[in-house]
Amino acid sequence: MRTNFDFTPYRRSTVGFDNLFDLLETSTRAATVDNYPPFDIERSGDDSYRITIAIAGFKADEIEMVAQANKLVVTGKKAEVEGDDTRQFVHRGIATRAFERRFELADYVTVSGANLDNGLLTIDLVREVPEAMRPRKIAIGGQTPQLEVAKAA
């Protein structure tokens, strides 16, 4: 059983972390979790990721992906086929119900591509930090700051 954790003391002593605490509070809420469709998230490089979603039975035109403001929403809705009433299933185990999957993306993470192959939707993501936001080496003393990029640790 999950209990809600109160982040109020942390919110009072930090600045600019509202989004982080909102995500933590959302993840700790007791809610019905829908595990359909199943997915994997893998790190494919230092600044690149891949989401793989198992969507057997869906065609590319039945899937919609929308990326906006640190969020990626993948929805799928099966197209109705006329004359499909004639099929009589003894067992129906392949799920083709409509779905919506939401992924929270970190700052500067964008979708670089997507591919549907053999029932697996792969979404490639890359983190592109703008030059102005990268760490810079600052000279100490009366000189003007150097704008050379510091090496990442």
N, C-alpha and C positions, 0 to 999 in steps of 0.2 A: 504494500500500500504506500502510495506516495503522499507526502505532506508538502504543503506550500511553504517555501522558505521566504522570509521577509528580507528584502534587499534594501530597505529604507535606510539603515545606518550607513551602508556603503554608498548609496546615492548622495547622501549629505556630504560625504568627504571626498567625492571625486567630481571632476568636471569633464564633460564631453563623452561619458561612457553610457549615456542613456540608452542607446541602441543595444549595447551589450546586455544591460540589465533587463531590457524588454525581452530580448531573446531568451535569457535565462528563466524569466518568469513564465514565458509562454511554454517553454519546454518542461517546466515542472508542474504545469496544470494537469490535473487528472482529466483526461479526455479519451474518447474512444479512438483508438489508433487503427487506421486502415492500412494494411500492409500490401495493398494491391495498387499497382504492380510492383513486384520486387525490383530492387535496384542495388547497384554497387557504386561506390565512389572510390576512385583510386588516384594516387598522386603519380603522374607520369613524368615529372621533371621538377626542377626547383620552383618554377613559377607556372606549372601547368598541371591540370587535373582532367579527369575523364569521369563522366557519369554514364553508367550503362544501365538501361531500363529494359526489362524483359516484357515485351508487348506483343507476344505471339498472336497472330490473327489480325493485326491492324495494318492498314496500308499507310503510306506516307501522307496521303491527302486526308486521312482521318485523325492525324496528329497535329496539334498546334503548340508551338513554343513561343512564349513571350518573355523577353528579358527586359526588366526595368528596375532602376534604382535599387540595386543590391538584392534583387529577387529574380528567380527564374521559375516560371510556371509552365508545366507541361500538362496538356489536357488531351484526352483521346475520347472520341465518340464514334462508335461503329455506325456506318451508313446502313440505313434500312434497305434490304434487298427485296424487291417485289417478287412474289411467287415463292418466297422462302417458307410459306405455310405448309408446303407439301412434305417437308423433311420431318421425319419422326425419329427423335433421338431415344435410344435405349438408356444411354448415360451421356451426360454433358459435363465434361470436366475442364474444357478449355474456356477460361473466363474471357468473355469479350464485352464485359460491362464497361460503361463509361468510367473514366477516372480523371483525377486531377492530382498532380504531384507538385509540391512547392519546395524550392530550395532557396535558402538564404545564402547570398553570395557576399564575400568580404569586399571591402573597398577595392576598386580598380580591377576586379575580376570580371571579365567579359567572355561571352560565348564566341569561340573562334570557328566553330563548325559543328555539323551534326550529320549523322549517317544512319540509315535504317538498313540492316542486313540480317537475314536469317532470324527475324523476330526480335532482334536486339537493337534498340535505339542507343547510339553512342553520341554523347554530347561532349565536345572538347572545350575546355575552359582555359583561359590564360590570364595571369595577373600582370598587368602593364602599369607599373607605377610611373607617373609623369616625372620628367626630369626635375621639375621644381620641388617635388615632394621627396626626392631621394636624399640620403644623408650627404652633407657637404663638410669638407674639412675647413675649419675656421682658424686663421692665424691669430696668435696671441701677440698683442703689442699694438703699436701705433699704426700698423699697416692696414690697408684695406683687406677685407676677407677674400680668400681665394675661393674660386668657384669650382675647383676640381672635385670630382666625385670621390668620396671615401670608399675604400674597398669594403665590401660586405663581409661580415664575420662568418 
